[in-house]
Amino acid sequence: MSPPADSPGLLRLRRAAPLRAARGYVIGVALILVMMTALVLGLSRQHELERAKRMLLLGTELASRHVGVLLRQADSITAALAQEAERGAVPWRDDATLMDMALRLSVDAPQVLELRLVDAAGATVVHTLGGRQAEAAAQRADEAFRFHRASQTTATRLSPPRRSAASGRWVMPLSRRLSAPDGRFLGLVIADLDLAALGAVFDSARLGDGAAVGLVEQGGRLLLRQPFRPDVLGMVMDSRSFGLADLPVEGRSFEARSPVDGVHRLYNAVPLPAHHLVVIAGVDPQEVLAPWRRSALIHGSIVFLLVALLLALGQRLLGAITMQARIGGELQAANRRLRDMKLALDAHAEVLITDVGGRIVDVNDRFCHSTRAERAELIGLDHRVLRSGHHPPAFYRQLWRTIASGRVWSGEMMMRAFDGISYWMDTTIVPFLGPDGRPQQFIAIRYNISARKEAESALARTMQALAHSNHRLKTLVAHDALTGLASRREFDRALARELRRALRSHQPLALVLVDLDHFKRYNDHYGHPAGDSCLQAVARSLRASIQREGDLAARYGGEEFALLLPATDAAGATRVAERLLAEVEALALPHAASPAGIVTLSLGLAALQPTVASPDAAARLLQAADDALYQAKRAGRSRLVVGAAPALQAAAESGS
């Protein structure tokens, strides 16, 4: 035999089912938020690493081109001076022609700090610095001298860096052999390259504080490192373990731990075949990912707060079945919106190169695809044709001030394609500086973030909807559903709050308890629907009887009500209570089961002015008002009785 439909067991099951569904739903939404956040953060981390690799590649290629130019210029200078020396008469002592030529050549090449000509005996004949300093510097040409005397090659050779005795600065000697027509060794030409100039070339790549850029011989000997460390110059690295062996012409990217400082970096190496050198640059992944970690912390905190809000809301939903369905629907809608967000990060960058005037010099294929234009259409155009009109002129003025000063600019920018479609780009603009320190070109590296912008907007709308639902739930808990008055829970909180305030401000606090006379008879005679209507009518009178914002009318339980009157003494509360009695009697609600023939009220009033903190102040005030109400009922009902002010004890006395 099956149990009746209204049995307690079945009712509990019916109530438990939606509660379990609500709990499962809230937990599911929280997990989805966490997983989506983890996915987005993972993709953005990969995006940052890919961007760093591309920036590293561009920086290495830029540095290698500049180093190649400097070395070729130094080659040309030594070749010109060698040709003039080999045509002249030997020995070259006090040769003014060679000295004048060396001075002219060194002036045209700022990176050449010193230019020297050494004869076959190892003595310096021509030195652009001259004087006693030149004599001291001549004693340090032994390494290059020995090599060229033993070798028949006329190619230039780079020697390990050293500190110049003439200038006191660090230089890297680049030497060339001087030969007689019969092949005899006549001496050598040495161009001392300023390491500071080469270091400035490496610094122009702007790869970050933790980056390292070096110039290495193909055999692994370290000739130059930026940041500059004289103690490691000439250090020989294992070419195979460090990724320099069998280096292709286009270069190679790899990860390795630096043998110099022990830091694990992402590296890119580009060879200079003409000089048997390699330009190698590396960035610290920890430094590259530092902005991502800060962003991940912020977004993770936001998601954590959102998940905490969802769980707290779920706990409240367990106590409000009627609100459960409504808020559950809102959460389901939010979940659908979150699932519909297809965030994607473009794994490839868009590259735009402009001159200092803003004219487009070159673009890559992805940039053409995004702008819906051919490369031939874009070359020569002013970059401003791609502006969307979204940003104010001040935005672009600040951008140009930054890059014109030689600094890197990064930010978000809205652009417009040739077909009129606007899209958001995460843009980094790198100025490439010339020897004079001024920008010669600008390279913009862009990533499409339109999907992320749309996702941020949708997430904000979802959080706003959840906050609205939470506010509605709080309102439901704080008010009685039948009368619209404050609930018993809200009354208890207000009573405790007003007692604390009365103690601080030394103001009185009054409480009036209200009871409908013979209300059980009323329900028995007229029925419960009529009883509900009667309660609602009395509640309207209670609301009308209070006129200050701080006063509170609450349904205390069943047919009992309460008026809480802050900053009101017994006399003031008596006037409010008497006005309430008169208003209810004026309603003349029929009550055939009452001796009065109409609905009447019994009121008990108590007031106090606390001077000491007492843990039982609320209970004593309620008891005093309840005693007064009891006296009113015993005295024949339909009246107000003002009770005596309750006596309070200090907290220490109560504890003893």
Secondary structure, 3 states (H helix, E strand, C coil): CCCCCCCHHHHHHHHHHHHHHHHHHHHHHHHHHHHHHHHHHHHHHHHHHHHHHHHHHHHHHHHHHHHHHHHHHHHHHHHHHHHHHHHCCCCCCCCHHHHHHHHHHHHHCCCEEEEEEEECCCCEEEECCCHHHHHHHHCCCHHHHHHHHHCCCCCCEECCCEECCCCCCEEEEEEEEEECCCCCEEEEEEEEEEHHHHHHHHHCCCCCCCCEEEEEECCCEEEEEECCCHHHCCCECCCCCCCCCCCCCCCEEEEEECCCCCCEEEEEEEEEHHHCEEEEEEECHHHHCHHHHHHHHHHHHHHHHHHHHHHHHHHHHHCCHHHHHHHHHHHHHHHHHHHHCCCCCCCCCEEEEEECCCEEEEECHHHHHHHCCCHHHHCCCEHHHHECCCCCHHHHHHHHHHHHCCCCEEEEEEEECCCCCEEEEEEEEEEEECCCCCEEEEEEEEEECHHHHHHHHHHHHHHHHHHHHHHHHHHHHHECCCCCCECHHHHHHHHHHHHHHHHHHCCCEEEEEEEECCHHHHHHHHCHHHHHHHHHHHHHHHHHHCCCCCCEEEEEECCEEEEEEECCCHHHHHHHHHHHHHHHHHHCCECCCCCCCECCEEEEEEEECCCCCCCCHHHHHHHHHHHHHHHHHHCCCCCEEECCCCCCCCHHHHHC
